[in-house]
Amino acid sequence: ACTWVEPDSRGREVRVAYDADLSACAKRGEVTVSVKHSIAGIDRNANKVRDELESYARNEAAALGADTVQSLDEPSEGEQRYGAWTCG
């Protein structure tokens, strides 16, 4: 199965912090990303949507100069918010 959103060269350098304490990091901002969660009224695989949202967030965070992202909420209808951080 193909993935529609892949991390680009800069996005591949951005780490994903799942449950990490980022208090020692500098917040660079927030990004809200969205992908198609359904096609022709049929829901896409939730794991694939989540992976694509994460890849898109990594790409967007790299544009902010961040090296780490962490989700701020759960995906909802193909959209999710992430915090972008520089942790060094």
N, CA and C of each residue as an Amber inpcrd file, in Angstrom:
protein
   264
   0.8450000  -1.1830000   0.0000000   0.0000000   0.0000000   0.0000000
   0.8860000   1.2400000   0.0000000   0.5280000   2.2130000  -0.7920000
   1.3510000   3.4120000  -0.9130000   1.0330000   4.4100000   0.1990000
   2.0170000   5.2080000   0.5080000   1.8590000   6.3040000   1.4620000
   1.8940000   7.5940000   0.6740000   0.9420000   8.4590000   0.8970000
   0.8370000   9.6960000   0.1460000   1.7840000  10.7630000   0.6560000
   2.0680000  10.7750000   1.9450000   2.9340000  11.8000000   2.5280000
   4.1580000  11.1070000   3.1220000   5.3240000  11.4930000   2.6500000
   6.5890000  10.9600000   3.1520000   7.3970000  12.1250000   3.7260000
   8.2430000  11.8650000   4.7340000   9.1260000  12.9350000   5.1870000
  10.1030000  13.3030000   4.0660000  10.3230000  14.6040000   3.8950000
  11.3210000  15.0360000   2.9190000  12.6960000  14.9590000   3.5780000
  13.7360000  15.3980000   2.8900000  15.0980000  15.2570000   3.4200000
  15.2670000  15.9740000   4.7640000  14.6670000  17.1360000   4.9230000
  14.7690000  17.8610000   6.2010000  13.8560000  17.2310000   7.2460000
  12.6860000  16.7750000   6.8340000  11.7430000  16.1500000   7.7610000
  12.2680000  14.8620000   8.3640000  13.1050000  14.1410000   7.6150000
  13.6950000  12.9040000   8.1370000  14.6260000  13.1660000   9.3160000
  15.1150000  14.4060000   9.4410000  16.0030000  14.7720000  10.5430000
  15.2290000  15.1180000  11.8200000  13.9260000  15.2780000  11.7280000
  13.0960000  15.6650000  12.8730000  12.6440000  14.4090000  13.6160000
  12.9150000  14.3830000  14.9230000  12.5110000  13.2500000  15.7640000
  11.0650000  13.4350000  16.2190000  10.4410000  12.3090000  16.5550000
   9.1000000  12.3260000  17.1310000   9.2150000  11.9250000  18.5900000
   8.7600000  12.7990000  19.4870000   8.7630000  12.5270000  20.9230000
   7.3480000  12.0830000  21.3020000   7.2120000  10.8400000  21.6750000
   5.8780000  10.3290000  21.9790000   5.4430000  10.6980000  23.3910000
   6.1740000  10.2950000  24.3900000   5.8120000  10.6030000  25.7790000
   6.9530000  11.3030000  26.5130000   7.8560000  11.9120000  25.7840000
   9.0510000  12.5140000  26.3810000   8.7280000  13.8500000  27.0460000
   9.5110000  14.1630000  28.0630000   9.4470000  15.4620000  28.7240000
  10.2960000  16.4370000  27.9050000   9.6840000  17.4450000  27.3630000
  10.3900000  18.4060000  26.5160000  10.6470000  19.7340000  27.2280000
  10.6190000  19.7250000  28.5520000  10.7770000  20.9730000  29.3040000
  12.1610000  21.6040000  29.1050000  13.1660000  20.8170000  28.7280000
  14.5070000  21.3620000  28.4910000  14.6770000  21.8570000  27.0580000
  13.6410000  21.7190000  26.2490000  13.6970000  22.1170000  24.8360000
  13.0770000  23.5000000  24.6460000  13.4100000  24.1350000  23.5320000
  12.8290000  25.4370000  23.2000000  11.6880000  25.2340000  22.2070000
  10.4990000  25.7160000  22.5700000   9.3530000  25.5730000  21.6730000
   9.4980000  26.5260000  20.4950000   9.3540000  25.9930000  19.2840000
   9.4710000  26.7890000  18.0580000   8.1080000  27.1890000  17.5140000
   7.0630000  26.5180000  17.9690000   5.7230000  26.8290000  17.4970000
   4.8640000  25.5890000  17.4430000   3.7260000  25.7260000  16.7800000
   2.8030000  24.6150000  16.5950000   2.4790000  24.5000000  15.1170000
   2.2200000  23.2800000  14.6910000   1.7840000  23.0480000  13.3190000
   0.5100000  22.2220000  13.3660000  -0.4060000  22.5410000  12.4900000
  -1.6120000  21.7440000  12.3130000  -1.5480000  21.1690000  10.9120000
  -1.6480000  19.8620000  10.8300000  -1.5300000  19.1860000   9.5450000
  -2.7890000  18.3910000   9.2720000  -3.0770000  18.1780000   8.0050000
  -4.2480000  17.3860000   7.6470000  -3.9820000  16.5900000   6.3800000
  -4.6050000  15.4220000   6.3300000  -4.5450000  14.5410000   5.1650000
  -5.9480000  13.9820000   4.9380000  -6.1530000  13.3760000   3.7970000
  -7.4420000  12.7270000   3.5160000  -7.6410000  11.5650000   4.4810000
  -8.7520000  11.5690000   5.1950000  -9.0400000  10.4640000   6.1050000
 -10.0810000   9.5090000   5.5280000 -10.7090000   9.9450000   4.4520000
 -11.6540000   9.0620000   3.7700000 -11.6310000   9.3850000   2.2820000
 -11.9530000   8.3850000   1.5040000 -12.0170000   8.5390000   0.0570000
 -13.3500000   7.9830000  -0.4010000 -14.1110000   8.8190000  -1.0690000
 -15.4450000   8.4330000  -1.5560000 -16.3050000   7.8750000  -0.4230000
 -16.1890000   8.5040000   0.7650000 -17.0040000   8.1110000   1.9050000
 -16.5150000   6.8850000   2.6510000 -15.3890000   6.3270000   2.2300000
 -14.8260000   5.1540000   2.8970000 -13.6040000   5.5840000   3.6870000
 -13.6180000   5.2940000   5.0040000 -12.4980000   5.6740000   5.8650000
 -11.2300000   4.9350000   5.4680000 -10.1190000   5.6710000   5.4540000
  -8.8110000   5.0710000   5.2220000  -8.3270000   4.4010000   6.5040000
  -7.3370000   3.5620000   6.3890000  -6.7340000   2.8890000   7.5320000
  -6.2260000   3.9390000   8.5220000  -6.6620000   3.8400000   9.7790000
  -6.3250000   4.8410000  10.8000000  -4.8200000   4.9210000  11.0420000
  -4.1250000   3.7920000  11.0060000  -2.6730000   3.8100000  11.2120000
  -1.9610000   4.5180000  10.0680000  -2.4210000   4.3180000   8.8480000
  -1.8100000   4.9750000   7.6990000  -2.0410000   6.4840000   7.7850000
  -3.2440000   6.8980000   8.1660000  -3.5400000   8.3230000   8.3220000
  -2.6370000   8.9190000   9.3950000  -2.4980000   8.2260000  10.5220000
  -1.6510000   8.7060000  11.6220000  -0.1950000   8.8370000  11.1630000
   0.3070000   7.8480000  10.4230000   1.6840000   7.9050000   9.9110000
   1.8810000   9.0870000   8.9760000   0.9060000   9.3420000   8.1220000
   1.0180000  10.4600000   7.1830000   0.9630000  11.7980000   7.9020000
   0.1200000  11.9060000   8.9200000   0.0630000  13.1410000   9.7030000
   1.4070000  13.4050000  10.3740000   2.0030000  12.3490000  10.9200000
   3.3060000  12.4820000  11.5690000   4.3800000  12.9090000  10.5670000
   4.3860000  12.3140000   9.3790000   5.3610000  12.6820000   8.3470000
   5.1920000  14.1310000   7.9370000   3.9600000  14.5430000   7.7400000
   3.6740000  15.9200000   7.3460000   4.1150000  16.8820000   8.4480000
   3.8550000  16.5260000   9.7240000   4.2600000  17.3770000  10.8480000
   5.7850000  17.5010000  10.9160000   6.4940000  16.4210000  10.6460000
   7.9590000  16.4680000  10.6430000   8.4540000  17.4300000   9.5670000
   7.8560000  17.3740000   8.3850000   8.2370000  18.2870000   7.3000000
   7.9810000  19.7420000   7.6860000   6.8180000  20.0090000   8.2550000
   6.4600000  21.3720000   8.6400000   7.3460000  21.8760000   9.7790000
   7.6670000  21.0110000  10.7460000   8.5240000  21.4030000  11.8690000
   9.9250000  21.7570000  11.3810000  10.4260000  21.0270000  10.4040000
  11.7530000  21.3220000   9.8500000  11.7800000  22.7330000   9.2710000
  10.6850000  23.1510000   8.6530000  10.6080000  24.5020000   8.0910000
  10.6630000  25.5700000   9.1800000  10.2920000  25.2130000  10.4110000
  10.3620000  26.1400000  11.5480000  11.7200000  26.0980000  12.2350000
  12.6050000  25.2220000  11.7790000  13.9060000  25.0730000  12.4120000
  13.8870000  24.1560000  13.6190000  12.8220000  23.3870000  13.7810000
  12.6960000  22.4720000  14.9120000  13.3620000  21.1330000  14.5900000
  13.7540000  20.4160000  15.6440000  14.3200000  19.0810000  15.4440000
  13.4890000  17.9820000  16.0950000  12.3590000  18.3650000  16.7180000
  11.5090000  17.4050000  17.4250000  10.0500000  17.8510000  17.3140000
   9.1450000  16.8880000  17.1520000   7.7120000  17.1640000  17.2120000
   7.0750000  16.2620000  18.2570000   5.9660000  16.7460000  18.8070000
   5.1840000  15.9490000  19.7430000   3.7190000  16.2920000  19.5140000
   2.8860000  15.2560000  19.4130000   1.4660000  15.5140000  19.1700000
   0.8510000  16.2190000  20.3690000  -0.0460000  17.1470000  20.0810000
  -0.7410000  17.8960000  21.1260000  -2.1460000  17.3700000  21.3540000
  -2.6410000  16.5720000  20.4100000  -3.9480000  15.9660000  20.5380000
  -4.0130000  14.7330000  19.6420000  -5.1220000  14.0520000  19.6740000
  -5.3290000  12.8760000  18.8350000  -5.8250000  13.3130000  17.4550000
  -5.5750000  12.5160000  16.4240000  -6.1000000  12.8500000  15.1010000
  -7.6330000  12.8780000  15.1210000  -8.1840000  13.8010000  14.3700000
  -9.6370000  13.8990000  14.2410000  -9.9750000  14.2600000  12.8020000
 -10.6500000  13.3680000  12.1330000 -11.0620000  13.5720000  10.7450000
  -9.8950000  14.0050000   9.8620000  -8.7480000  13.3540000  10.0570000
  -7.5910000  13.6040000   9.2090000  -6.7860000  14.8350000   9.5670000
  -6.9920000  15.3980000  10.7600000  -6.2650000  16.5920000  11.1840000
  -5.6610000  16.3590000  12.5660000  -4.4750000  16.9450000  12.8020000
  -3.8310000  16.8130000  14.0990000  -2.8900000  17.9900000  14.3360000
  -2.7640000  18.3890000  15.6190000  -1.8530000  19.4660000  16.0140000
  -0.6040000  18.8740000  16.6520000   0.5280000  19.5030000  16.3620000
   1.8170000  19.0950000  16.9190000   2.5480000  20.3210000  17.4330000
   3.2950000  20.1330000  18.5210000   4.2380000  21.1320000  18.9720000
   5.5690000  20.8810000  18.2760000   6.2540000  21.9480000  17.9100000
   7.5650000  21.8600000  17.2560000   8.6090000  22.4020000  18.2310000
   9.6700000  21.6380000  18.4700000  10.6540000  21.9490000  19.4930000
  12.0750000  21.8470000  18.9520000  12.9910000  22.5880000  19.5690000
  14.4110000  22.4060000  19.3170000  15.0110000  21.8580000  20.6140000
  15.5210000  20.6420000  20.5210000  16.0670000  19.9820000  21.7040000
  17.5680000  19.7750000  21.6210000  18.1410000  19.9290000  20.4250000
  19.5830000  19.8340000  20.2770000  20.1460000  18.4470000  20.2300000
